[in-house]
Each structure stands twice: as C-alpha cells, then as structure tokens.
Amino acid sequence: MTLFADQSREQLRAAYRAAWQRWQQGLPLQPFEAQLADVIRQHPEYHPLLQDEHALLHDFAVEGAGGNPFLHMGLHLALHEQISTDRPHGIATIHRRLAATMGSEHAAQHRMIELLAATLWESQRLGQPPDEAAYVEQLRRL
C-alpha cells in the first residue's frame, strides 16, 4: 500500500500545493512535506502551476514523465525512496556514479526517472510486477 493510496488525484495534487505553500511561508513541515517541497524547489518551472488552484484540475498528457508535472515530481519521490533504501539493490551506487559523471544529483535523477517511468509503464501494460532485474540492468548502462 502506498502513502497516498486512498487519495484522489486532486487530493494528491493539493498535498503538493500545500507543502509548497507551507515551505514558502517558512512554516514547519512534516518530513514528507519537506521531501515534496524539496522536489518542487528543484523545479521552478512548476512554481506557477502550484500557485493556481485551478491548474490542479488540469488533465496532463501521459507521454513521458515530462508531460505531467505531478507524475514527474512523483517519480522523483519514488526514486528518492529507492536510492535512500538502496532498493533495488545497487541503485544508490548507480545514482552516486551517475551524479558524479553528470555533475548533478538532479540531472542524474532525471536520467534515472526516464527508465523508472518506462519500467512502470511496461509493468502496467503487461499487468505484471515491474521487472526489477531489467530495470537495474538498464540503470547500470546509463
């Protein structure tokens, strides 16, 4: 079960907006709100979106993580969880190596997110659990 399993799309998006507003106001944040705010902070192109409550109702394109800002930020959060727990095994090392090569953790995450999104899409398409071994192998080739 995921953290937001029982929330609607609008509730999920409102959580991003609320965390961002709290961060901007300098209010205390719960640990997960701090993670949300950190991802949002790294994406200034999404700041105007989070100021407009009507934009939270917008239907975004599904093509790639870049088409839907909430999907994109959610993938950042998922990748952060994978890296912090090193699950699948080896992903933390892959991230460190790629970040050193690219000169930025955020840039490395964007490359990794492309593969995470593709892996999840393939899993949904096939109606099967994600192929963790194939995912890690693709990450190693980055």
N, C-alpha and C positions, 0 to 999 in steps of 0.2 A: 504494500500500500504506500502510495506517495504522500508527501506532505500536503498537497493540495487536491487529493483525490475526490473530496466531496464538494469542491467549489466549482462554480460555473466559470465560463470564460471571462465574464465581466467581473466576477469577484477576484479572479486571479489577476486581472489587469489592474483592478483597483488596489490590490496589495502592492503592486509596483509603484503606482502613483502615490499611495500613502507613505510608503517608505521613502520615496524621493522627497516628498513634501516635508516629512519629519527631519530628514537629513539637511535640507535647505534651511530649515528653521533652527537648526542646532539642537534639536530635541534628542533625548536619549533613544537609542534604537535597540531592539531585541537583536540577538545575534543574526537571525535570518534576515531581518530588515537591513542590517549592516551589509550583509552579502548582496542583497538586492541593490542597495544604494551604491555599493562599490561598482557593480556591473553597469548601472545606469551612468555613474560618473565617468566611466571609461567610454561612454557612447554619447558624446554631446549632440550627435545628430538626432537622438531620440528625446532630448530635453523638451523641445516644443510640443511633441506628441503628448508627453506626460503632464503638460500644463493644461491641455484641452480635454476635459472630461468626455466630450462627445467623440473624440478620437478613439476612446476606449471601446466604442461600439463598432468601429470600422472592421470590415472583412478584408483581411490582407491576403495577398497571393500566397499560394502554398509552395511555389517554386523556390526551393532553396531556403536556407535559414535567413538569408539577407532580405528576403521579401517580406517577412513578418517580424517586426522588431521584438515582439513578445516571445516568439519562438526563438529568435536569435539569443535574446537575453536568457531564456530558459535553458538553452543549450550551454551557454557559459556556466550557468549554475550547476548543471549536470556534470559538465567537465570538471569544474572545481571540486565537486564531490568525488569524482573518480580519482583525480590527482591527489587530493588530501588523504584518501583511504588506500591509494595505490591499488585500486580495483577497477579494471582488471590489472592483475599483477604486471608490473613493468611500466605502467602508464606514467608514473611520476618521473621515472628516469627518462623516458621518451620526451616528456614535457621539458625537463631541465635541459636536455641536449638541444632540442629544437629552439628553445628560448635563447640559449647561448649562440646558436648558429644565426638566428634571425635578429638577435639584439633586443628582443622584447618578449616578455611573457604573453602579452596581449596578442601580438602578431602570431605567436606560436599557437595560442588558443584558437585563433581564427582558422588556421590551417587544420587543426585537430577537429574543430567543430564541423568542418565540411565532411569529414569522414564519419563523425558521430551521427550527423543528420542522415547521411546515406545509409549507414548501418541500421538506424531505426526505421527509415522508410522501407528498406528491403525486408526487415523483420515484419512490419505491418503488412506489406504486400503479400508475403508468403504465409502470414498467420502463424509464425513461429517465433520462438525467442531469438533475440539477436545472436549472431554468430560471433561470440567474444574472441575466439582464436583468429578469425579472419580480420576482425576489427583491429586487434593488436598488431597483426602482421602488416596491415595497411599503414598503421601509425609508424611502425618501425621503418617503413620505406620512405617516409617524409624526409 
